[in-house]
Amino acid sequence: MIRRETYTAHLSQSEAVPDVARALNQLKQSSHPALRRLTYEIAGRQLVLNGQVPSYYLKQLAQSAGVANGLVVVNRVRVISS
């Protein structure tokens, strides 16, 4: 297992809100139902994604929504192929 350590800057919650909102809107408005069903946790500028998707492509799309908005993403999404 690969251990990942994530370091985040100490910013106020109000500084992170617009970026987090954009990232979550991208996921919630996705044309892929699996991305809309993901759950998330937010801590400052860190976005933790949880859930499952049917492909590594969708896992990557989920992560890119956060990264594109300048967030640190912890991607705990599992790929479950049918």
N, C-alpha and C positions, 0 to 999 in steps of 0.2 A: 504494500500500500504506500502511496506517495503522500507524504505529509506536506501540507501547504500552510504557510503562515502568512497572514494578511495584516499589513500595517496601514492604519488609516490616520489621516490628519485630524486633529481636534478642531472641528468647526462647529459653529452653533447649528442647531436644528433648522433654523430659518434659512440658513445659507444653502442647505441641502434640499429643501422642499421642492423648488422648481425642477431640479434635475431628477429627483426621485419621481415626481408626478409625471414627467415626460416619459421616463422609462416604463413606469407602470401602465400608462396609457398605451404605449406601443404594444405591450403584452396583451392588455385587455381588449384592444381593438384589432388584434391579429386575425388574419383569415384562417389561421390554424387553430382548431378547437383545443388541441392539447396545450397550446401556449396560454390560452385564456383560462385554463383550469389550474395552472401553476399557483402555488402559494408562495408567500414571501415574508421576510422579516426585514425590518429597516433599523439600522443603528447609525445615525449620522449620515455619512456618505457611503456606508456599506450596505449592499443589497444582497440578502441571502435568498437564493431561489431553491424551492423544494417542489417535489412532485415527480411525475414520470411522463415521458414522451416516447413515441414509437421509433424515433431515429436520432442518430447523432447530429444530423443536420438541424433538427428542431432544437436540440440541446444547445447547439452553437448559436442559433438565432436568439434564443432566450438570453444567453449571456451577452450577446452583442447589443441588446437593447440597453442594458445597464452600462456597458463600457462606452458606448457611443455618447452617453450622457455624462461621462466623467465620473462614474461611480466605481467603487471597488466591488467586484462581484464575487461572491462565494457561490459556486454553482453546485448544488447538491441534487440536481435533477438526475434521475435514473433513466436509462434507456431500456425499455421493455418492448422487445419486438414480438409480434404475434406470429 
